[in-house]
């Protein structure tokens, strides 16, 4: 007869029972050293394999989520802890140079004049999109830094 998934005689069942008995091991500052030591005691000094360590990490994550333990990101505090006194660098999208945007606007204007010169009713959507593209490019040229 096959074992039940996550039962007490599986690796995940072992770690689940351990975390239910000792929820303090789930704390974010805690290392896995105490858990590995307990594994060695319970398994005749056997070192945990890579599969067992992966299972440990997975069950630890699942149990944290189940108990509502969510780690919040704190970029500024982490920088202060590392000794960085400078303000955190603001990362944004890279800006194109104004001459490149002016060239792009010129090309869009040429395409727009060619599309209008065709006087084909099927190009109405293309003309609308070209106008929208020109507005976006013009807005980016005038966007403050």
C-alpha positions, 0 to 999 in steps of 0.5 A: 500500500502506498504512503499518503502524500504529506503523511507522518512517515514522509519527509514533508510530514516530518518537517510539518510536524516539527514546525507545528511543534516548534513554530519558533523555527519558522521565524525569518531570522532563524537558521536551519541549523537547529532543524538539521541538528534535529534531523540528525538526532531523529535519523541516526546521525544521517546528514540530510540530502539535497532533496531533504533540504529542498523539502525543508525549504518548501515546507517552511515556506508553506507553513509560513504562508499558512500561519500568515508570516509574510516578509515585507520588503524594506529597501531603505532599512536594509541599506541603512543596516549595511552602512550605506548613508547615501540615499537609495538610488532611484531607478526609473526607466531610461530616457531617450535623448531629445535629438533621437526623439526629434528624429523619431517625431520627424519620421512619424510626421513623414509617415502621417503625411504619406498616409493622409496623402493616400486618401484611402478610407482603410488607413483611418486607424493607422492615421489615428495610431500615428497621431497618438504615437506623435503625441507620446513622443512630443510628451516625452520630449517635454517631460521634466527630468 
